[in-house]
């Protein structure tokens, strides 16, 4: 009887003391979650953690950017978490901590019911855990400088291990709509996100991820833009190969309509290999730091230039390789199909700016097949813009110069396009194939050949 009483007393002391001790562990694990958010590119602007004995409260503020075309500022959201310390979980069983999270915007709950936690996380005693995601529907009225938002809700789950080295995500968002001033709007439906990733020794995340979107509609009446995209699928897989990493991507869409002109289906298959892992890690970390520094455009360009110079040597040392296995898009004028392989061979950072050195240290193989009607249209738009700029400059220098009429400009454009295309066909740089124009080129050992014809490199500088 006395032994039983002693054991019960010890158990009571342990259960009372354990939550306080576990609170320290729970705080460390929560910080790992925040670090994981930052590594994913989310800008965290403020963190506040208040640790208690049986529970804690945490508040994290982060900034969410919006597309510039909407003409509105980004949002600053705050994430509030109520943390219950283990070892006993409110849901039953043993756990390091149970975390219920809700969001605030401008000091008010993002969702009406504060008690309805949209994220519910259970962290096991070993540090791994699972977050259930359940966002209810939301509607926010627009205000000056802020868009109106309609959100259908979202559901899914997030699985993670200690220190967020392994991360699996499954998320579904049925619909999202956002409208700004002057009739701008963005509507996204049928979004599914899935990924399985892990942190490598370089701290880069390796694994695969998939993003699928049923439809995107974007309208900007002020700029005369109307865009609709159907059935987007983006898939990527990153793997380690020694000190380097390799990325494989497959991007496709069923159809895209731009101002009532239809394109699609379209597909891009590519591999990006021989990327020096340590240099890529430094580049990623520094870019994330630059995003947090709120630099103006000129400062950003200078910082990016300095960063590329700093890591460029290591990136080039691995002889990176780009292999676009297929580029395909169906257009109203016919199909565009092409491929490209580009590999560096001993290229140095000091070679940049020296055209001959670059050409000597590149190996390339490319081919393209384009409808002639589409090619003529592309050349025509370029020529039209050049003519208008040319006449505008001459008009500024000579006030008495008469500007050509629209019909005269179109005649000049057609003559120029015919001349350019004819010259390229006669030189065998392009080949006519029925209603299509095609070309293939190879570069290697300092030699360039186009459609089987060797071209002196001094002509392409």
C-alpha positions in Angstrom: 0.0 0.0 0.0 2.8 2.3 0.9 4.6 1.5 -2.3 1.5 2.2 -4.3 1.1 5.6 -2.6 4.7 6.4 -3.4 4.3 5.5 -7.0 1.2 7.6 -7.3 3.0 10.5 -5.7 5.9 10.2 -8.2 3.4 10.0 -11.1 1.6 13.1 -9.9 4.9 15.0 -9.6 6.0 13.8 -13.1 2.7 14.8 -14.7 2.9 18.2 -13.1 6.6 18.8 -13.8 6.6 17.3 -17.4 4.5 20.0 -19.1 6.9 22.7 -17.9 9.9 20.8 -19.1 8.2 19.8 -22.4 7.4 23.5 -22.9 11.0 24.2 -23.7 11.0 21.4 -26.3 7.7 22.5 -27.8 9.1 26.1 -28.2 12.1 24.8 -30.1 9.9 22.7 -32.3 7.6 25.6 -33.0 10.7 27.7 -34.0 11.6 24.9 -36.5 8.2 25.3 -38.0 8.7 29.0 -38.5 12.2 28.4 -40.0 10.5 26.0 -42.4 8.1 28.7 -43.5 11.0 31.1 -44.1 12.9 28.6 -46.1 9.7 28.2 -48.2 10.0 31.9 -49.1 7.5 33.3 -46.7 8.6 36.7 -45.3 8.2 36.6 -41.5 8.2 40.1 -40.1 7.6 39.5 -36.3 7.6 36.7 -33.8 6.4 36.6 -30.2 6.4 33.5 -28.0 5.0 33.5 -24.5 5.8 30.2 -22.7 3.8 29.0 -19.7 3.9 25.9 -17.6 1.0 23.9 -19.0 0.6 25.9 -22.3 2.0 28.7 -24.4 0.9 31.3 -26.9 2.7 32.3 -30.0 2.1 35.1 -32.5 3.9 35.2 -35.9 3.4 38.0 -38.4 4.3 37.6 -42.1 3.8 39.5 -45.3 1.9 38.2 -48.3 2.6 39.8 -51.7 -0.1 40.3 -54.3 0.2 40.6 -58.1 1.2 44.1 -59.1 -1.4 44.3 -61.9 -4.1 44.3 -59.3 -3.0 47.8 -58.2 -3.3 47.0 -54.5 -0.8 46.5 -51.7 0.2 43.2 -50.1 -1.3 41.8 -46.9 0.3 41.5 -43.5 -1.3 38.5 -41.7 -0.6 37.3 -38.2 -0.8 33.7 -37.1 -1.9 33.0 -33.5 -1.3 29.7 -31.9 -2.5 28.2 -28.6 -0.1 25.5 -27.5 -0.9 22.8 -25.0 2.1 21.1 -23.5 2.4 17.3 -23.3 2.9 14.6 -22.4 -0.9 14.1 -22.4 -2.6 15.2 -25.6 -6.1 16.8 -25.4 -7.1 14.5 -28.4 -5.9 11.4 -26.5 -2.6 9.6 -26.3 0.9 11.1 -25.8 2.3 14.1 -27.5 5.0 16.7 -27.1 2.4 19.4 -27.8 -0.9 20.1 -29.5 -1.2 23.4 -31.4 -4.4 25.2 -32.5 -3.8 28.1 -34.9 -6.0 30.9 -36.3 -5.2 34.0 -38.4 -5.7 37.7 -37.9 -5.8 40.5 -40.4 -5.7 44.2 -39.3 -6.3 43.0 -35.7 -9.4 41.1 -36.5 -9.9 37.3 -37.0 -9.5 36.3 -40.6 -12.3 33.8 -40.1 -15.4 34.7 -37.9 -15.1 32.0 -35.3 -11.8 32.3 -33.4 -12.5 29.0 -31.6 -12.5 27.2 -35.0 -8.8 26.7 -35.4 -7.9 26.3 -39.0 -4.6 24.5 -38.4 -4.5 21.7 -35.8 -1.0 20.3 -35.2 0.0 17.4 -33.0 3.7 17.0 -32.4 4.8 13.5 -31.2 7.2 12.9 -28.4 9.9 12.3 -31.0 9.4 15.7 -32.6 7.6 14.6 -35.8 4.0 15.7 -36.3 1.0 16.2 -38.4 -1.0 19.3 -39.2 -4.7 19.0 -40.3 -5.6 22.0 -42.5 -9.3 23.1 -42.5 -9.9 26.7 -43.8 -13.5 27.7 -43.9 -15.0 29.8 -46.6 -14.2 33.5 -46.4 -15.4 36.8 -47.9 -13.7 40.1 -47.4 -15.2 43.4 -48.6 -12.9 45.6 -50.6 -11.5 48.8 -49.2 -9.4 51.6 -50.7 -6.1 50.1 -51.5 -7.3 46.6 -50.7 -9.1 44.1 -53.0 -12.3 42.2 -52.4 -11.6 38.5 -51.7 -13.8 35.4 -51.9 -12.2 32.2 -50.7 -14.0 28.8 -50.9 -11.9 27.3 -48.1 -9.2 24.7 -48.2 -8.4 21.3 -46.7 -5.5 19.0 -46.5 -2.7 17.8 -44.2 1.0 18.4 -43.6 3.4 15.7 -42.3 6.8 16.6 -40.9 9.6 15.1 -39.0 12.0 16.7 -36.4 13.6 19.9 -37.7 11.4 19.8 -40.8 13.9 17.7 -42.7 11.1 15.6 -44.2 8.0 17.4 -45.4 4.9 16.0 -47.1 2.0 18.3 -48.2 -1.4 17.5 -49.6 -3.7 20.6 -50.0 -6.9 21.3 -51.9 -8.4 24.7 -52.7 -11.7 24.6 -54.6 -11.8 28.3 -55.5 -10.3 31.8 -54.9 -11.4 35.1 -56.3 -9.8 38.6 -55.8 -11.0 41.8 -57.4 -9.3 45.2 -57.3 -10.4 48.6 -58.5 -11.4 49.5 -62.0 -12.7 46.0 -62.7 -9.5 44.0 -62.3 -10.1 40.5 -61.1 -8.3 37.2 -60.6 -10.2 33.9 -60.2 -8.5 30.5 -59.6 -10.4 27.2 -59.3 -9.6 23.6 -58.6 -6.1 24.0 -57.0 -4.4 20.8 -55.7 -0.9 20.9 -54.3 1.2 17.8 -53.3 4.8 17.4 -52.5 7.2 15.0 -50.8 10.5 16.6 -49.9 13.5 16.4 -47.6 16.4 18.6 -46.7 19.7 17.5 -48.1 23.1 18.2 -46.5 23.3 21.4 -48.5 20.0 22.5 -46.8 18.3 22.5 -50.2 15.0 20.7 -50.4 15.0 17.6 -52.6 12.0 15.6 -53.7 9.1 16.1 -55.9 6.1 18.4 -56.1 3.0 18.9 -58.2 0.7 21.8 -58.7 -2.5 21.4 -60.6 -5.0 24.2 -61.4 -8.3 23.6 -63.1 -8.7 27.1 -64.4 -7.3 30.7 -64.1 -9.2 33.8 -65.2 -7.5 37.2 -65.1 -9.1 40.5 -66.4 -7.6 44.0 -66.4 -9.9 46.3 -68.4 -7.6 49.3 -68.0 -4.9 47.5 -69.9 -7.2 45.6 -72.2 -6.1 42.2 -70.9 -8.3 39.1 -70.8 -6.6 35.8 -69.9 -8.1 32.3 -69.3 -6.0 29.2 -68.7 -7.4 25.7 -68.5 -5.9 22.6 -66.9 -2.5 23.6 -65.7 -0.1 20.9 -64.3 3.3 21.7 -63.0 5.6 18.8 -61.9 9.1 19.0 -60.6 11.6 16.6 -59.1 15.0 17.5 -57.6 17.6 14.9 -56.9 21.2 14.9 -55.6 24.1 13.6 -57.7 27.3 13.8 -55.6 28.0 17.5 -54.9 25.5 18.5 -57.6 21.7 18.5 -58.0 19.5 17.8 -60.9 16.0 19.2 -61.6 13.4 17.6 -63.9 10.3 19.6 -64.8 7.2 18.8 -66.8 4.8 21.7 -67.4 1.6 21.5 -69.4 -1.7 23.2 -69.9 -4.8 22.3 -72.0 -5.7 25.7 -73.4 -5.0 29.4 -73.0 -7.1 32.2 -74.3 -5.6 35.7 -74.6 -8.1 38.4 -75.7 -10.3 35.7 -77.4 -7.3 34.2 -79.3 -7.0 30.5 -78.4 -3.7 28.6 -77.9 -3.0 25.1 -76.5 -2.5 22.5 -75.6 1.1 23.3 -74.6 3.9 21.4 -72.9 7.5 21.9 -71.8 9.8 19.0 -70.7 13.2 20.0 -69.3 16.1 18.8 -67.3 18.5 21.1 -65.5 21.6 19.3 -64.3 25.1 19.7 -62.9 24.0 22.5 -60.5 26.6 22.9 -57.7 24.6 22.3 -54.5 26.5 24.5 -52.2 26.5 27.5 -54.6 22.7 27.0 -55.2 22.1 27.0 -51.5 24.0 30.2 -51.0 22.1 31.8 -54.0 18.8 30.7 -52.5 19.6 32.0 -49.0 20.9 35.3 -50.2 17.9 35.9 -52.5 15.6 35.3 -49.5 17.6 37.8 -47.5 17.4 40.4 -50.3 13.6 40.0 -50.3 13.5 41.0 -46.6 15.6 44.1 -47.0 13.0 46.2 -48.9 15.4 47.5 -51.5 14.4 49.7 -54.4 14.8 48.4 -58.0 18.2 49.8 -58.6 19.5 48.5 -55.3 18.0 45.1 -56.0 19.7 44.9 -59.5 23.1 45.9 -57.9 22.7 43.3 -55.1 21.7 40.6 -57.6 24.7 41.4 -59.8 27.1 41.2 -56.9 25.5 38.0 -55.7 25.8 36.3 -59.1 29.4 37.4 -59.4 30.1 35.9 -55.9 28.5 32.5 -56.6 29.0 32.4 -60.4 32.4 30.7 -60.3 31.2 27.7 -58.3 28.0 27.4 -60.4 30.0 27.3 -63.6 32.7 25.0 -62.3 30.2 22.1 -62.4 29.5 22.7 -66.1 25.7 23.1 -65.8 23.5 21.6 -68.4 20.1 22.6 -69.7 18.1 20.1 -71.8 14.7 21.3 -73.0 13.5 17.9 -74.4 10.4 19.4 -75.8 8.7 22.8 -76.3 5.3 22.5 -77.9 2.3 24.7 -78.3 -0.7 24.6 -80.6 -1.5 28.0 -82.1 -4.3 29.2 -84.4 -1.8 29.2 -87.2 -0.3 25.7 -86.5 1.9 23.9 -84.0 5.2 25.2 -82.7 7.6 22.4 -81.7 11.3 22.6 -80.6 14.0 21.4 -78.4 17.3 22.6 -77.0 20.4 21.2 -75.3 23.0 23.6 -73.8 26.1 22.5 -71.9 29.0 24.5 -70.7 32.5 23.1 -71.0 35.0 24.8 -68.8 33.3 28.2 -69.0 34.7 30.7 -66.4 33.1 33.8 -64.9 36.0 35.8 -66.5 34.8 34.6 -69.9 31.5 36.4 -69.5 31.5 39.4 -71.8 33.9 37.7 -74.2 31.7 36.4 -77.0 34.4 34.2 -78.6 35.4 32.6 -75.3 31.7 31.8 -74.5 31.1 30.3 -78.0 34.3 28.2 -77.6 33.1 26.7 -74.3 29.5 26.0 -75.1 28.0 22.9 -76.7 24.5 23.3 -78.0 22.0 21.5 -80.1 18.7 23.1 -81.0 15.8 22.8 -83.5 12.5 24.7 -84.0 9.5 24.3 -86.4 7.1 27.2 -86.6 4.1 28.0 -88.9 5.3 30.5 -91.5 2.2 32.6 -90.9 3.0 32.9 -87.2 6.7 33.7 -87.9 5.7 36.4 -90.3 3.3 37.9 -87.7 6.1 37.9 -85.1 8.6 39.6 -87.4 5.9 42.0 -88.4 5.2 43.1 -84.9 8.9 43.6 -84.3 9.3 45.6 -87.5 6.2 47.7 -86.8 7.5 48.7 -83.4 11.0 49.6 -84.9 9.5 51.7 -87.6 7.3 53.7 -85.2 10.3 54.3 -82.9 12.4 55.4 -85.8 9.8 57.9 -87.2 9.2 59.2 -83.7 12.9 60.0 -83.2 13.1 61.6 -86.7 10.0 63.7 -85.9 11.6 65.0 -82.7 14.6 66.1 -84.7 12.6 67.6 -87.6 9.3 69.2 -86.7 8.3 69.5 -90.4 8.7 65.8 -91.1 5.3 64.2 -92.1 4.6 61.0 -90.3 3.6 58.1 -92.6 0.0 56.9 -92.5 -1.0 53.5 -91.0 -1.3 52.0 -94.5 2.2 53.2 -95.4 3.6 51.8 -92.3 1.9 48.4 -93.0 3.4 48.4 -96.5 6.9 49.1 -95.1 6.5 46.3 -92.5 5.4 43.8 -95.1 8.3 44.7 -97.4 10.8 44.4 -94.6 9.4 41.0 -93.4 9.5 39.6 -96.9 13.1 40.8 -97.3 14.2 39.4 -94.0 12.5 36.0 -94.5 13.7 35.8 -98.1 17.4 36.5 -97.1 17.3 33.8 -94.4 15.8 31.2 -96.7 18.3 31.9 -99.5 21.2 31.6 -96.9 19.7 28.3 -95.8 19.4 29.6 -92.2 15.7 28.7 -92.4 14.1 26.0 -94.4 10.5 26.1 -95.8 8.6 22.9 -95.1 5.1 23.3 -96.6 3.3 25.8 -94.4 6.1 25.7 -91.8 9.5 27.2 -91.4 12.2 25.1 -89.6 15.8 25.3 -88.5 18.3 23.3 -86.6 21.7 24.3 -85.2 24.7 22.7 -83.5 27.5 24.4 -81.6 30.6 22.5 -80.4 34.4 22.8 -80.5 34.1 26.4 -81.5 32.2 25.5 -84.7 28.6 26.5 -85.5 26.5 24.7 -88.1 23.0 25.7 -89.1 21.0 23.2 -91.2 24.2 21.4 -92.0 26.0 24.5 -93.1 29.1 25.7 -91.2 28.8 29.4 -90.2 32.0 31.3 -89.3 31.7 32.4 -85.7 32.9 35.9 -86.4 29.6 36.4 -88.3 27.5 35.8 -85.2 29.3 37.9 -82.7 
